[in-house]
Amino acid sequence: MRYRLEILLAGRNRDELGFLESMLRSQSDINVTTRVIVNGHADPLHGVSSLPDALILLVSDHWEAELTALCERPAAERPPLLVVGPKGDVELIRIAMRAGARDFCSPPIDDGEISQFIRQLSRDRLTDPQRQAARLTAVINAKGGSGASVIAANLAHVLAERDRHSVLVDFDVQFGSLPLYFNLSPHNGLVQALEAADSLDAVALEGYVKTHDSGLDLLASSPQDMVTIAEIPESRVELLLQVLAQAYDEVLVDLPRWISGPTATVLERADRILMVMEQSVAHLRDAQRLRDILRYELRLTNTHITVVVNRYDKRNAVGLDDIRDALPGVPVFTLPNDFRRVTQSINVGSPLSELARKAPITRKLDALASALDADEQTQMPSRGKWPLLNWARRN
């Protein structure tokens, strides 16, 4: 017996929904349920007891509230999404991508567009019904020198030790230092992988990463690469993230403290952003500024952000209550100060869990990994091949 896909069609315009419903019912092997969104709830999935195989959302004038409601749901509670809306609205497309949209169509819709979406859903179910894209974690300093690289490196190593197929990406193409943390020397690295992104797959990717004894893969620039992050096209970053999402369970990206096209692309795609800071007024001010950029320019919600207070000292004049007051609604995690062990770890190129497994700093990093698992294991989106990116470039 063939499996019939369950499609939920949602929107506010009854006539347009009726037209789309007729078109969908002409497709084979699908069941269609239509839902009219009325005043009271913007979430197209509000009250849905059993998630459909896909959601087709006909956005209205209230599209921002509708898509934001989907963004705020755990990814496991968001089915594959096709958004139908006006052509050329870049902000709408951006938020649709955050909501996990597989594709975007503009009226008038033809049978070919609907058929392509249905065929892709069927192929995804047949090839690997349980496969989800990698969890993407971005780590960035709120203020320079806060320790984001140390945290990214050791968090990635902890996840690799838990038998998660993990890759650590050093996105600082000029001054990245992560290879030193693992005593590795990249040759064909990040820059070359970006250049070849349109032809990369999981097998070809092996030629660009260096593998640590723990099984962790590292993707970083080689010393010979003479480019700046501003020279990296966003489209290449999108393509590389797509390949990494299909090849790994965990993707951790250590980002430089520079928010523009390439880094913004990573931040917008991240399931979790670790914003690293220390206890000072200057760090707190910059953390607020970074939070505001994430919220008001990249349109991310607090559900994507975690503050990591590095080198935490409970006697410091800037306490956790001050940080929580300044960054309301953002979870806060602390890591103890262990300058000697961290410095030794970097100098000898050995992660903390190998050098000092029982040290408080190591145990807290392990706890951070567990906290991310507990928070994110139900929030790992199945992004497929992200054809929406191709649509955005065509239009």
Secondary structure, DSSP 4 states (H G I P E B T S, - for coil): -PPPEEEEEEES-HHHHHHHHHHHHTSSSEEEEEEE--TT---TTTT-SS--SEEEEE--TTHHHHHHHHHTS-GGG---EEEE--TT-HHHHHHHHHTTEEEEE-SSP-HHHHHHHHHHHHHHHHH-TT--PPEEEEEEESSTTSSHHHHHHHHHHHHHHTT--EEEEE--TTT--HHHHTT---SS-HHHHHHTGGG--HHHHTTT-EE-TTS-EEE---TT----GGGS-HHHHHHHHHHHHHH-SEEEEEE-S--SHHHHHHHHH-SEEEEEE-SSHHHHHHHHHHHHIIIIIS---GGGEEEEEEEE-TTSSS-HHHHHHHSTT--EEEEE--HHHHHHHHHHT--HHHH-TTSHHHHHHHHHHHHHHHHHTT-----TT-HHHHHHHH-
